[in-house]
Amino acid sequence: MTVEDFKNAIEVRRDFDFIYRGKRYVVNVSRKSGEITFGEEYLIPKKFDSYRHLMAECLVEGRNLLDLLCDCSFS
């Protein structure tokens, strides 16, 4: 996925699915406040203490997913 694809996905939908090592996770994005909330609770790999930690490991064109979701240009 490119950064542009990612931007389009966030603009069109209020949620974003991503796959990390074969498992699908869901992030809900509130565009009004820029707040990041999480969909249904999934078991995340033991090495991560939170969804934020997991998203910080996932890359979209060299930028981590958490940074992209927090970027003001997506609000």
Buried (B, 14 or more C-beta within 10 A) or exposed (E): EEEEEBBEBBEEEEEBEBEBEEEEBBBBBEEEEEEBEBBEEEEBEEEBEEBBEBBBBBEBEEEBBBEBBBBEEBB
